[in-house]
Amino acid sequence: MKIEIEDFTFTCIIGVLNFERVEQQRVIVNITIEYNYTKDNFINYADVANIAKETIKTKKFELLEDALIGVKEAIIKEFDNIEKLYIKISKPDILDNCIVSLSNNWKF
């Protein structure tokens, strides 16, 4: 089974620049989870979205790399039936004329 959360957008403190540490900015999170579905062991996509948002907002990461790892660890801690996980975090407003993103795939 595959869950896809696309273009989940919210504001948070993220980044290393001085203004990024005080002013919230938009981030866009995309998550794909492939997992072994059973009727008694399913993954609630709303829980996944909430875990990602709360992790990023609470930790106030400086680096996107650390945000990716933090979200990954929070998700796999909650769900033990994940086979593959893809996370992409984008900062659409940090540079003019482009969207900056970082992503990674993990297999378990």
C-alpha positions in Angstrom: 0.0 0.0 0.0 1.2 3.5 -0.6 0.3 6.8 1.1 1.1 10.1 -0.6 0.9 13.4 1.1 1.5 16.2 -1.4 2.1 19.9 -1.0 1.4 20.0 2.7 2.0 23.7 3.4 2.5 25.5 6.7 4.8 28.1 8.3 7.6 27.5 10.7 11.1 28.6 11.9 13.6 26.8 9.7 17.0 27.9 8.4 20.4 29.3 9.4 20.1 32.9 8.3 19.4 35.4 11.1 16.0 36.4 9.8 15.0 32.7 9.4 15.5 32.3 13.1 12.9 34.9 14.0 10.4 35.1 11.0 8.3 32.1 10.1 8.4 31.0 6.5 6.4 28.7 4.3 7.5 25.1 3.9 6.0 22.5 1.6 6.3 18.9 2.7 5.7 15.8 0.5 5.8 12.3 2.0 5.3 8.9 0.3 5.1 5.8 2.5 5.0 2.3 1.2 4.0 -0.1 3.8 2.7 -3.6 4.6 -1.1 -3.0 5.0 -3.2 -5.3 7.1 -6.7 -4.5 8.4 -5.3 -4.4 11.9 -2.1 -2.6 11.1 -2.7 0.4 8.9 -1.2 3.9 8.8 -3.4 6.9 9.3 -2.3 9.6 6.8 -3.6 12.4 9.1 -1.3 11.1 11.8 1.7 11.2 9.4 0.9 14.8 8.4 0.6 15.8 12.1 3.9 14.1 13.0 5.7 15.9 10.2 4.3 19.3 11.0 4.8 19.1 14.8 8.3 17.8 14.4 9.3 20.6 12.1 7.5 23.4 14.1 8.7 22.2 17.5 12.4 21.5 16.6 12.9 24.7 14.7 15.6 23.0 12.6 18.5 25.1 11.1 19.2 22.7 8.3 16.8 21.0 5.9 19.0 17.9 6.2 18.3 17.7 10.0 14.6 18.4 9.4 14.4 15.4 6.9 16.1 13.1 9.4 14.0 14.4 12.3 10.7 13.8 10.4 11.9 10.4 9.2 12.8 9.3 12.8 9.5 10.5 14.2 7.5 8.7 11.5 9.3 5.4 11.8 9.2 5.5 15.6 5.4 5.7 15.3 4.8 3.1 12.5 6.7 -0.2 12.4 5.3 -1.5 9.1 7.0 1.0 6.8 8.9 -0.5 3.9 9.9 2.7 2.0 9.8 6.3 3.0 10.3 9.4 0.8 10.3 12.9 2.3 10.8 16.2 0.5 10.9 19.6 2.2 10.7 22.7 0.1 11.2 26.4 1.0 9.3 28.2 -1.8 10.0 31.8 -0.6 13.7 31.8 0.4 15.2 32.6 -3.1 13.6 34.6 -5.9 12.4 32.8 -9.0 12.8 29.2 -7.6 11.8 26.7 -5.0 14.6 25.2 -2.9 14.1 21.6 -1.8 15.8 18.7 -0.1 14.6 15.1 -0.3 15.6 11.6 0.5 14.4 8.0 0.2 14.8 5.3 2.8 14.2 1.5 2.6 13.6 -0.5 5.7 
